[in-house]
């Protein structure tokens, strides 16, 4: 993530707190942030409603993925043929 994008996602107080931290504190904050993301991910994975929705999305999008895969292959072969013909 680019720094400018990251700064837009944070409030000024949080940025000021991090600017005031020394290296060990910053490293600790990185670890805490990663742990927070992992905790939320673990909670979602153990959530039955989330799992059900995730499976429903897979089922609904499977057809589109297959069509996209096939049509991208058609396009690739057509473009290769055109290139072979000098076009």
Rosetta blueprint (number, residue, H / E / L):
1 X L
2 X L
3 X H
4 X H
5 X H
6 X H
7 X H
8 X H
9 X L
10 X L
11 X L
12 X H
13 X H
14 X H
15 X H
16 X H
17 X H
18 X H
19 X H
20 X L
21 X L
22 X L
23 X H
24 X H
25 X H
26 X H
27 X H
28 X H
29 X H
30 X H
31 X H
32 X H
33 X H
34 X H
35 X H
36 X H
37 X H
38 X H
39 X H
40 X H
41 X H
42 X H
43 X H
44 X H
45 X H
46 X L
47 X L
48 X H
49 X H
50 X H
51 X H
52 X H
53 X H
54 X H
55 X H
56 X H
57 X H
58 X H
59 X H
60 X H
61 X H
62 X H
63 X H
64 X H
65 X H
66 X H
67 X H
68 X H
69 X H
70 X H
71 X H
72 X H
73 X H
74 X H
75 X H
76 X H
77 X H
78 X H
79 X H
80 X H
81 X H
82 X H
83 X H
84 X H
85 X L
86 X L
87 X L
